[in-house]
Structure formats: structure tokens, C-alpha cells
Amino acid sequence: MAWFVTRLGVNLLAGVTNQPDRALTDCLADAITTTAALHPECDFTHPGTPSATVIAVRLTDQDLQYLVLADSTLIVEHADPATGPVAITDDREALVGAALRGSMDAVPTGTAEHGDALRRYVEAMRAHRNQPDGFWIAAADPTAAHAALTGTVPRTEVTGFTMVSDGASRPVDRFHLADRSEALKLIHDQGPAALIRAVRTAELADADGKRWPRAKAHDDTAVATVTL
């Protein structure tokens, strides 16, 4: 997984920066194809093939271009206070998962029963991965890139943007301890690490998942923020 994410990220960054007129979806498709070609001995049709969520942002003199694929969130801050922060989230994986996670959420996290239910949940989710009626994620099939959420915002309307993984967004969309504006204020006032500390504090307070049922007691977290 670490190998895959590193190569995919480097290849995507190269495409986005070296080909400024190429659509972000095409850049991601190219990156997926190039990354897969580096490991030709692997069976990329296997449902357990490494995969990753992707957020890409390109700034031009005229606009902010974005791409969001799978379970991460891009928050765009607008110059007009009345607009407020706008979150772009690809929630297709969450919607599919909500219908499949009942037995897993019914038992405490960390128990043998939860481990068994988690394995069944993962197997069930794989059947919906990169399928038209399921959800899309960056793995070995470049088709997924063209299923990403994309758009542009005039640069003059943007004051900044923040990218968070699904683990880092837990205080907002899983634990409901803060809204987007409050999470952004924490990041701006104390830095991205403050949001991650808030995630860890909440997770530790509910290690068995009784208050907030979830697949993993502690999820991976990533936060990147840019002020223009």
C-alpha cells in the first residue's frame, strides 16, 4: 500500500504540474496506468488490489480546479462570508457501506466478533468497488479517474482550501462533535495537527466503538490546508 500510494502521488503530481492544460481526470488516469505498469507481475484484477482516495487541486491565474475521488473531503473557503466553507465529498463509498455494516456496528470494536464482521464487511465492499452501482477509488483501472467529482471555482472567490482524509473528518461526519466551520477554525488557529489530536482524543474516549460504531478504533488521518 505504501509503495502504491507513493508512486501514484508522484505520478499524479508530475502530470498535474507538467501538463497544465490536461484535465485532472486525465492526469489521474495517466497516473493510475503508469503506476500499474511499474508492477506488471501483480494481478490487478484481484479485489484486494491496493487502492487510494485522491484529492487533487490545481491553481491557475483564473480558477481553482479540483478532483475528489473516494472517501476524502475538500473544503473550499470563499471570499464572501455569506457563502461560507463549501465541502466537496465523494460519499458513494459511505452510502454503500451503510447498507452493509449493520452486523459489524452491533459488536464492540476490538473483539473477535467485530474482527469476523469486519472481514465480512470488507469482502462485501470489494464487490462494489469500481462498479457503476457502487463506488469508485484509485486502484489499477484508469476508468475510475473519470468517475471522480470535479469542478472549478473562480480564483478571486477563493481565500483558501483544506483537504482531509475520512479519518481526519471523523469529528464532523462520524462523531458529530463539530461542524465544518468549527473544524476549520481549529485548523487555522492551532494548525492541522490540532484536528488530528481531536480525532485521537475522541477515539480513545470510545475505544470499543459503543458510542460511535466504526470499522477501526483508530483511522489513518491526513490534513493539508492552503491559505491564498
Buried (B, 14 or more C-beta within 10 A) or exposed (E): EEEBBEBBBEBBEBBBEEEEEEBBBBBBBBBBBBBBEEEEEEEEEEEEBBBBBBBBBBBEEEBBBBBBBBBBBBBBBBEEEEEEBBBBBBBBBBEBBEEBBEBBBEBEBEEEEBEEBBEBBBEBBBEBBBEEEBBBBBBBBBEBBBBBBBBEBEBEBBBBBBBBBBBBBBBBBBBEBBEBEEBBEBBBEEEBEBBBBBBEEBBEEBEEBEEBBBBEBBBEBBBBBBEE
